[in-house]
């Protein structure tokens, strides 16, 4: 996967590190998929984008860790 660039400060976000993604659909459609290097950069984006209900998701290295398999194992034992 190629390196991402922060939409606010234009710093490189290397592969394997966490990136902040805006949850508003207009920021993630077509070729414009905004990613940010920190919550601070995302907060600078919100007033200029005029979002009504702004939110963010941390994506990247944290999603590929083994935490998701631990959660699914806990759910399967809770249902029994």
N, C-alpha and C positions, 0 to 999 in steps of 0.2 A: 504494500500500500504506500502511496506517495505521502510526503509530508504535507500537512495542512498549514494554512496561514491564518493567523488571528484576523478576524474581520475589523477589529478596532485598531490595534497597534501594529499589525502586519508582521509580528514576530512569527518565526517558524514554530510549528507544533510537531515535534518529531513523532514518527510512528511508535506505538507502544505506550505513549503517555496519555494522560487524561485530557479530554477536550470538553468544553462546555458547548452545548447545542441549545439554541433557542427553540422553544416548543411551539411557537406560533407558526401556523402552516405557511404563511406567506414568506417566511424566512427560510423555508426548507423545500421549496418547489422549484422544478426546472433545474437550471444549472447553478442557481444561487443557493447554496447550502451553507449558511453562516455557521462558523465555528469560532470559539473564543478560547484564549489561552488561560483565562482566569475569570472568576466571578466579577471582579472589578471591571474588566473589559466588557463583560456582558451587561453590567449595570450602566455603563456609558452608552451602550447601544439602545437601551430601552426608551429613553426620552426622545431620541431622534426618530425612532420607528413608530411612535404613537400607538403602542400596543394597549389594548383594553385589559386583557388578562395575560400578563407576561409570566413566563416561567422558564426554567432551564433544566436540562438533564446533563449529568456528567456521564460521558461515554468514553470508551477507550480501553485502557489496560484493566480497569476495575471490572468491566463486564466479562472479560475473558478468564477471570480467575475462577477457582474452584468453589466460590461462595454460592453460585447458582445451583450446583449439584448438591450442596449441603441443604439448601432450602427445599429442594424437591424431595430429598430423603426425609426431611422433617414433616413435610406435608403427607407423604405416603404413610408414615407411622401414625400420624394424627387421625387419619380417616379410618384406620382399622379398629 
